Amino acid sequence: MNTINFMRLRHLSTAISLTLLLVSVVAIGMKGLNFGLDFTGGTLLEVEYETPVELEGVKSILDNAGYRDVVVQNFGSETDVLVRMSESFRDDLGSEVLNLLQANTTDNDLTLLRSEFVGASVGEELRDQGGIAMLVALFVVMAYVAFRFQWKFSVGAVMALFHDVVIIIGLFALFQWDFDLNVLAALLAVIGYSLNDTIVVSDRIRENFRMMRVGSPIEIINESLTQTLGRTLMTSLTTLLVLLALFFLGGDIIHNFALALTIGVAVGTYSSIYIAANLLLAFGISREDLLPPELEEEEDDMP
């Protein structure tokens, strides 16, 4: 396979990444995230129908009645419906919703199984713990990559992960998609996926710097990226196929989870090439940086 000159586009990719990061930061700062019920608090109702019902019809009834941020999904079976909304909890809310749905439903008896309040304080705690978990994950990644490879690889890997996470959050802020615990879980999954891709590329770059006696750093990195391209494409495409199936067929409960992961896989594949590898060139990576300690001592002892 002929070597692909990936680094020919490194300056253009830098401009694109900086633009995306700027747009993301501005969107987060000006519009903020549209936090879901997990973070803002609200009401959760579980209603059992006698026969299966169309979820879109249930949602439409509640939306038209003025209830805010309604999410309707099946829970365990086609007759068990879970309703989440941003309404403040009150004792009669469950019976009010049940009567409304019953009035708009013919030949189908309804039973209210539970009516619960999800407090905002719980959401704030979950949000804070999720943010801490993400920061800890980035710190552990930096320490691991620095130990396994070299500090230049460590900074490149963490910056690539930071790039991916900020862009995903920025898109959710820009388009005001619901940001709930499922999306937060997807962000942590993106960190793992992108890190795995970056480590595969970094490992090949390190080996080629040690094995290839001729060639500039740009040529060696291009060769390394070309060698890992097949594996990267196959992994990304197979993962995207599953995520697209979940996105279109998985229902409301995992819709945004699949959306965040789909964006993450695409951006993560890009960042492994044009962020992590690009930063190695910016830091002036060289063969001497990657020589094993024993080999460095032997070369120093040579006349």
C-alpha positions in Angstrom: 0.0 0.0 0.0 1.4 3.4 -0.9 2.1 5.7 1.9 -0.6 8.4 2.4 0.6 11.9 3.1 -1.7 12.6 6.0 0.5 15.3 7.4 0.2 17.3 4.2 -3.2 18.6 5.7 -1.9 19.2 9.2 -2.1 23.0 9.0 -5.6 22.8 7.5 -6.7 20.3 10.2 -5.3 22.6 12.9 -7.4 25.5 11.6 -10.5 23.3 11.5 -10.0 22.0 15.0 -9.4 25.4 16.5 -12.5 26.7 14.7 -14.6 23.8 16.1 -13.2 24.3 19.6 -13.9 28.1 19.4 -17.5 27.5 18.3 -18.0 24.9 21.0 -16.7 27.1 23.8 -18.8 30.0 22.6 -21.9 27.8 22.4 -21.3 26.4 25.9 -20.7 29.8 27.3 -23.6 31.6 25.7 -26.3 29.0 25.3 -25.3 26.4 27.9 -26.4 22.8 28.0 -30.0 21.8 27.9 -29.9 19.5 30.9 -32.3 16.7 31.0 -34.5 15.5 33.9 -31.6 13.6 35.5 -29.9 17.0 36.3 -32.8 19.5 36.5 -35.3 17.5 38.5 -38.9 16.8 37.6 -41.5 14.0 37.7 -41.5 10.4 36.6 -44.7 8.5 36.0 -45.2 4.8 35.1 -48.5 4.0 33.4 -49.7 0.5 32.4 -52.0 0.1 29.4 -54.2 -2.9 28.8 -53.0 -3.2 25.2 -49.9 -1.7 23.4 -50.0 2.0 22.6 -48.2 4.3 20.2 -45.6 6.3 22.2 -45.7 9.2 19.8 -49.5 9.5 20.4 -48.9 9.6 24.2 -46.2 12.2 23.9 -48.3 14.3 21.6 -51.2 14.3 24.1 -49.0 15.5 26.9 -47.2 18.1 24.7 -50.5 19.6 23.6 -51.6 19.8 27.2 -48.7 22.0 28.0 -46.4 19.7 29.9 -42.7 20.5 29.5 -39.8 18.4 28.2 -41.9 15.2 28.0 -40.1 12.0 27.3 -42.2 8.8 26.7 -40.7 5.3 26.4 -41.6 1.7 27.0 -40.4 0.2 30.3 -40.1 -3.6 30.2 -43.0 -4.3 27.9 -45.1 -2.6 25.2 -47.9 -2.0 27.6 -45.8 -0.4 30.3 -45.1 3.3 29.5 -42.6 5.5 31.4 -43.3 9.2 31.2 -40.7 11.8 32.3 -41.4 15.5 32.4 -39.9 18.7 33.9 -43.1 19.5 35.8 -42.7 20.2 39.5 -44.0 17.2 41.5 -47.4 17.5 43.2 -49.6 14.8 44.8 -52.4 15.1 42.2 -50.1 15.2 39.1 -50.2 11.4 38.5 -54.0 11.2 38.6 -54.2 14.4 36.4 -52.0 12.8 33.7 -53.8 9.5 34.0 -57.2 11.1 33.5 -55.9 13.1 30.5 -54.5 10.0 28.8 -57.6 8.0 29.6 -59.8 10.7 28.1 -57.9 10.6 24.9 -57.7 6.8 24.7 -60.6 4.5 23.6 -60.9 0.8 24.4 -57.7 0.8 26.5 -57.8 0.9 30.3 -54.9 2.6 32.1 -53.4 2.1 35.5 -50.9 4.4 37.3 -48.2 2.2 38.7 -46.0 4.9 40.3 -45.5 8.7 40.5 -42.1 9.9 41.7 -40.1 13.1 42.0 -36.5 13.4 40.9 -34.9 16.2 42.8 -32.6 18.8 41.3 -30.2 18.3 44.2 -29.7 14.7 43.1 -29.1 16.0 39.5 -26.5 18.5 40.7 -24.7 15.8 42.6 -24.7 13.4 39.6 -23.5 16.3 37.4 -20.6 17.1 39.7 -19.6 13.5 40.2 -19.7 13.0 36.4 -17.5 16.0 35.8 -15.0 14.7 38.4 -15.0 11.3 36.8 -14.2 12.8 33.5 -11.3 14.8 34.9 -9.9 11.8 36.7 -10.1 9.8 33.5 -8.1 12.4 31.6 -5.5 12.5 34.4 -5.1 8.7 34.5 -4.8 8.7 30.7 -2.0 11.3 30.8 -0.1 9.3 33.5 -0.6 6.0 31.7 0.5 7.2 28.2 3.5 9.1 29.7 4.6 5.9 31.5 4.1 3.6 28.5 5.4 5.9 25.8 6.8 9.4 26.5 5.5 12.7 27.7 5.1 14.1 24.2 2.7 11.2 23.4 0.9 11.8 26.8 0.2 15.5 26.0 -0.9 14.6 22.5 -3.3 11.9 23.7 -4.9 14.1 26.4 -5.3 17.0 24.0 -7.0 14.7 21.5 -9.4 13.5 24.2 -10.0 17.1 25.4 -10.7 18.1 21.7 -13.2 15.3 21.3 -15.1 15.9 24.6 -15.3 19.7 24.1 -16.6 19.4 20.5 -19.3 16.9 21.6 -20.4 19.1 24.5 -20.3 22.1 22.2 -22.6 20.5 19.6 -25.1 19.6 22.3 -25.0 23.2 23.5 -25.2 24.6 20.0 -28.3 22.6 19.0 -29.7 22.4 22.5 -30.0 18.6 22.4 -31.0 17.1 25.8 -27.9 16.4 27.9 -28.7 13.6 30.4 -26.8 10.9 32.2 -26.8 8.7 29.1 -24.9 11.4 27.2 -22.5 11.7 30.1 -21.9 8.0 30.0 -21.3 8.3 26.2 -18.7 11.0 26.8 -16.8 8.6 29.1 -17.1 5.9 26.5 -15.7 8.2 23.9 -12.7 8.8 26.0 -12.1 5.1 26.1 -12.6 4.6 22.4 -10.5 7.5 21.3 -7.7 6.6 23.7 -7.6 3.0 22.3 -7.3 4.4 18.8 -4.6 6.9 19.8 -2.6 4.2 21.6 -2.6 1.9 18.6 -1.4 4.8 16.4 1.2 5.9 19.0 2.6 2.3 19.4 3.1 2.0 15.6 4.8 5.5 15.5 7.1 4.5 18.3 8.1 1.2 16.7 8.7 2.8 13.3 10.9 5.5 14.8 13.0 2.8 16.3 13.0 0.5 13.2 13.2 3.0 10.3 16.8 4.3 10.0 16.0 6.8 7.3 13.2 9.2 6.9 12.0 12.5 8.5 9.5 12.5 11.4 6.8 13.5 8.9 7.6 10.5 6.7 7.7 8.1 9.6 4.4 9.4 11.0 2.7 9.2 7.6 4.0 5.6 7.2 2.7 4.7 10.7 -0.7 6.2 10.0 -1.0 4.4 6.7 -0.1 1.1 8.3 -2.9 1.5 11.0 -5.5 2.9 8.6 -7.1 -0.4 7.7 -7.6 -1.3 11.4 -8.8 2.2 12.2 -11.4 2.2 9.4 -12.7 -1.3 10.1 -13.1 -0.5 13.8 -14.8 2.9 13.2 -17.1 1.6 10.5 -18.3 -1.4 12.4 -18.9 0.7 15.5 -20.8 3.3 13.5 -23.0 0.7 12.0 -24.1 -0.4 15.5 -24.5 3.1 16.7 -26.6 4.1 13.7 -28.9 1.2 14.3 -29.3 2.3 17.9 -29.8 5.9 16.8 -32.6 5.1 14.4 -34.2 2.0 16.0 -33.2 2.2 19.7 -36.0 4.6 20.9 -35.9 7.8 22.8 -34.1 6.4 25.9 -30.8 5.9 24.1 -31.2 8.3 21.1 -28.9 11.0 22.5 -26.5 8.3 23.8 -26.1 6.9 20.3 -25.9 10.4 18.9 -23.0 11.4 21.2 -21.2 8.2 20.6 -21.6 8.5 16.8 -20.1 12.0 16.9 -17.4 10.8 19.3 -16.3 7.9 17.0 -16.0 10.2 14.0 -14.2 13.0 15.9 -12.1 10.5 17.8 -10.8 8.9 14.6 -10.0 12.3 13.2 -8.2 13.4 16.4 -6.0 10.3 16.6 -4.5 11.4 13.2 -4.7 15.1 13.2 -4.4 16.0 16.9 -2.3 13.4 18.6 0.1 12.8 15.7 0.1 16.5 14.7 1.2 17.5 18.2 4.1 15.1 18.1 5.5 17.1 15.2 4.8 20.3 17.0 6.8 19.1 20.0 9.7 18.0 17.7 9.5 14.3 18.2 12.7 12.5 17.2 14.2 9.0 17.1 16.4 9.9 20.2 13.2 10.5 22.2 12.1 6.9 21.7 15.3 4.9 22.0 15.2 2.3 24.8 17.5 3.3 27.7 19.9 0.4 27.1 20.3 1.3 23.4 21.0 4.9 24.4 23.8 3.8 26.7 25.3 1.5 24.1 25.3 4.4 21.5 27.0 6.7 24.1 29.8 4.2 24.6 30.5 3.7 20.9 33.7 5.5 19.8 
